[in-house]
Amino acid sequence: MDAVIIGLSAAGLSCLDALLKFSPQVKVTAISEEKYSPYCRCMLTHYLGRIVREEQMIIKDISACPPNVNLLFGEKVETIDLLKKSLTLSSGKKISYDKLLIATGANAVKPDYYDEKKRTFTLRYMDDARKVEQHIKDSAVVLGGGFVGIKAAYGLLERNVKVEMIVSSPYPLSLVLDEKTARFVEKDMRDAGIVIRTQDDIAEINMKKESVAVSLKSGIEVYSDVVVVGKGVKPRVDVARKSGIKIDLGIMVNEFLETSAEGVYAAGDCCETMDVARKVPWINAIWPVAVEQGYFAALNILGANTPYAGSIGMNSLKTHSFHLISGGVLKEEEGVVLYEKHFPHLKQFRKLAVRDNVPVGMAFYNCPEDAGLYINLIKKGMPLNADPVKIVNGELSIADMLRPF
Ligand SMILES: Cc1cc2nc3c(=O)[nH]c(=O)nc-3n(C[C@H](O)[C@H](O)[C@H](O)COP(=O)(O)OP(=O)(O)OC[C@H]3O[C@@H](n4cnc5c(N)ncnc54)[C@H](O)[C@@H]3O)c2cc1C
């Protein structure tokens, strides 16, 4: 069997590793548009902060791949011919497949005023981080208060860069957190020295002498060396769409991660699977979910018919001023009861969302202990074996939770 993988990051690499683990002789071609050995994208903000060097981000020693693996870097897949089961690459080369995995990930959203000549960059690929690195001296505007924006802001603080963050919503992390939890994050960020301008947005960017002049809709003008845009991501579905594969939010797949085309699978940020907390198809665009899906795609490519149960959104954000672990959904909605407890003297906060005695969301602020347990309960849809009030009060240990019913 000839297996082909498009994209060699979290999902593609996990699929490659699993294919080789369970079928060492399988012939695999993996194609990556990027020129580099697979690296951990999550560390781009650490790279900007000079906390890690580029070579420390590499996650696969490609020289150790067996001869039945063909890795093509710096090549983009332009089209997929589903009838002929073949791909056309940017170089004009054609590659045929028996089974195909699409693991094309996502692109960063670029606003209308995005212009690299005005030192405005997104932060998705190594090339983006290199461009920021090339222009930054001592100040930056970060646009967007999501996880990537916050990680970028803290990364830049590490190298003594003055950071101003522009957030269009009333508080950071508004898409994933409830207001109360998010306000803790906002306060700690301000205390760490990040200037945060909420409910504002960029109207225009111009170069003024050596500085980038960022005009905000509120009328304020901010000067900096660069603008780093963190306005979310869009799944990369262009190649799949052109071939006729069905797309909704992302590439649609069945429980075996197979797309509408037989023998063609999808995994990672480009595809939508069941969100077990929301109970609707969703894209949980995070590294561990991409890895898990790449693994399940490999099992199914090899014919093991192993259903993928779905995922939840989860995040761990550890900075020098706070540690937040969150997962699932925390918004108020019918049937969901929210439990919370704040310990001001410890700067700790615990919040749990429960539907029909099953946890569907959580946020633990500065108290990471046992967070993994609750993330797992949410993911598996398992009922609580304890009073949620005692959980948020921190009165229970894992041993209490694991005691049989
Ligand atoms: C700055 C930053 C920080 C992050 N931090 C975290 C974090 O702390 N925790 C977390 O869980 N997640 C984090 N993420 C998200 C995480 O990196 C993604 O969820 C993960 O990389 C998704 O993996 P993927 O394999 O689906 O796609 P990607 O990592 O996007 O990789 C897709 C690959 O496919 C290639 N490709 C696309 N189209 C083609 C084509 N047509 N031909 C050939 N190649 C193609 C792309 O160039 C890319 O190399 C972060 C992301 C960023 C950008």
The ligand as an SDF file (V2000), in Angstrom:
LIG
                    3D

 53 58  0  0  0  0  0  0  0  0999 V2000
    2.1660   30.4210   18.1970 C   0  0  0  0  0  0  0  0  0  0  0  0
    1.3180   29.2120   18.4530 C   0  0  0  0  0  0  0  0  0  0  0  0
    1.2240   28.7020   19.7380 C   0  0  0  0  0  0  0  0  0  0  0  0
    0.4340   27.5900   19.9970 C   0  0  0  0  0  0  0  0  0  0  0  0
    0.3890   27.1050   21.2630 N   0  0  0  0  0  0  0  0  0  0  0  0
   -0.3090   25.9950   21.5160 C   0  0  0  0  0  0  0  0  0  0  0  0
   -0.3260   25.4270   22.8320 C   0  0  0  0  0  0  0  0  0  0  0  0
    0.2850   25.9660   23.7640 O   0  0  0  0  0  0  0  0  0  0  0  0
   -1.0180   24.2720   23.0220 N   0  0  0  0  0  0  0  0  0  0  0  0
   -1.6880   23.6590   22.0100 C   0  0  0  0  0  0  0  0  0  0  0  0
   -2.2700   22.6030   22.2310 O   0  0  0  0  0  0  0  0  0  0  0  0
   -1.7100   24.1680   20.7610 N   0  0  0  0  0  0  0  0  0  0  0  0
   -1.0410   25.3160   20.4860 C   0  0  0  0  0  0  0  0  0  0  0  0
   -1.0440   25.8300   19.2160 N   0  0  0  0  0  0  0  0  0  0  0  0
   -1.8590   25.1730   18.1790 C   0  0  0  0  0  0  0  0  0  0  0  0
   -1.1190   23.9790   17.5540 C   0  0  0  0  0  0  0  0  0  0  0  0
    0.1420   24.3800   17.1210 O   0  0  0  0  0  0  0  0  0  0  0  0
   -1.9500   23.4220   16.3940 C   0  0  0  0  0  0  0  0  0  0  0  0
   -3.1800   22.9660   16.8970 O   0  0  0  0  0  0  0  0  0  0  0  0
   -1.2260   22.2600   15.7190 C   0  0  0  0  0  0  0  0  0  0  0  0
   -0.0010   22.6900   15.1530 O   0  0  0  0  0  0  0  0  0  0  0  0
   -2.1020   21.6480   14.6220 C   0  0  0  0  0  0  0  0  0  0  0  0
   -1.3740   20.6770   13.9590 O   0  0  0  0  0  0  0  0  0  0  0  0
   -1.7520   20.2200   12.4850 P   0  0  0  0  0  0  0  0  0  0  0  0
   -0.8080   19.1050   12.1600 O   0  0  0  0  0  0  0  0  0  0  0  0
   -3.1950   19.9890   12.3620 O   0  0  0  0  0  0  0  0  0  0  0  0
   -1.4540   21.4840   11.5280 O   0  0  0  0  0  0  0  0  0  0  0  0
   -0.2540   22.4870   11.3970 P   0  0  0  0  0  0  0  0  0  0  0  0
    0.6160   22.4660   12.5890 O   0  0  0  0  0  0  0  0  0  0  0  0
   -0.8350   23.7750   10.9640 O   0  0  0  0  0  0  0  0  0  0  0  0
    0.6050   21.8900   10.1850 O   0  0  0  0  0  0  0  0  0  0  0  0
    0.1050   21.7440    8.9010 C   0  0  0  0  0  0  0  0  0  0  0  0
    1.2680   21.6170    7.9500 C   0  0  0  0  0  0  0  0  0  0  0  0
    0.7600   21.3280    6.6400 O   0  0  0  0  0  0  0  0  0  0  0  0
    1.4350   22.1310    5.7000 C   0  0  0  0  0  0  0  0  0  0  0  0
    0.5730   22.2880    4.5390 N   0  0  0  0  0  0  0  0  0  0  0  0
   -0.6310   22.9190    4.4740 C   0  0  0  0  0  0  0  0  0  0  0  0
   -1.1460   22.8390    3.2300 N   0  0  0  0  0  0  0  0  0  0  0  0
   -0.2530   22.1300    2.5050 C   0  0  0  0  0  0  0  0  0  0  0  0
   -0.2120   21.7130    1.1370 C   0  0  0  0  0  0  0  0  0  0  0  0
   -1.1900   22.0050    0.2870 N   0  0  0  0  0  0  0  0  0  0  0  0
    0.8790   21.0290    0.7140 N   0  0  0  0  0  0  0  0  0  0  0  0
    1.8850   20.7170    1.5690 C   0  0  0  0  0  0  0  0  0  0  0  0
    1.9070   21.0780    2.8700 N   0  0  0  0  0  0  0  0  0  0  0  0
    0.8480   21.7830    3.3120 C   0  0  0  0  0  0  0  0  0  0  0  0
    1.6760   23.4420    6.4500 C   0  0  0  0  0  0  0  0  0  0  0  0
    2.6810   24.2130    5.8290 O   0  0  0  0  0  0  0  0  0  0  0  0
    2.0910   22.9050    7.8130 C   0  0  0  0  0  0  0  0  0  0  0  0
    3.4450   22.6040    7.8520 O   0  0  0  0  0  0  0  0  0  0  0  0
   -0.2730   26.9510   18.9360 C   0  0  0  0  0  0  0  0  0  0  0  0
   -0.1770   27.4670   17.6410 C   0  0  0  0  0  0  0  0  0  0  0  0
    0.5980   28.5740   17.3940 C   0  0  0  0  0  0  0  0  0  0  0  0
    0.7100   29.0930   15.9830 C   0  0  0  0  0  0  0  0  0  0  0  0
  1  2  1  0
  2  3  1  0
  2 52  2  0
  3  4  2  0
  4  5  1  0
  4 50  1  0
  5  6  2  0
  6  7  1  0
  6 13  1  0
  7  8  2  0
  7  9  1  0
  9 10  1  0
 10 11  2  0
 10 12  1  0
 12 13  2  0
 13 14  1  0
 14 15  1  0
 14 50  1  0
 15 16  1  0
 16 17  1  0
 16 18  1  0
 18 19  1  0
 18 20  1  0
 20 21  1  0
 20 22  1  0
 22 23  1  0
 23 24  1  0
 24 25  2  0
 24 26  1  0
 24 27  1  0
 27 28  1  0
 28 29  2  0
 28 30  1  0
 28 31  1  0
 31 32  1  0
 32 33  1  0
 33 34  1  0
 33 48  1  0
 34 35  1  0
 35 36  1  0
 35 46  1  0
 36 37  1  0
 36 45  1  0
 37 38  2  0
 38 39  1  0
 39 40  1  0
 39 45  2  0
 40 41  1  0
 40 42  2  0
 42 43  1  0
 43 44  2  0
 44 45  1  0
 46 47  1  0
 46 48  1  0
 48 49  1  0
 50 51  2  0
 51 52  1  0
 52 53  1  0
M  END
$$$$
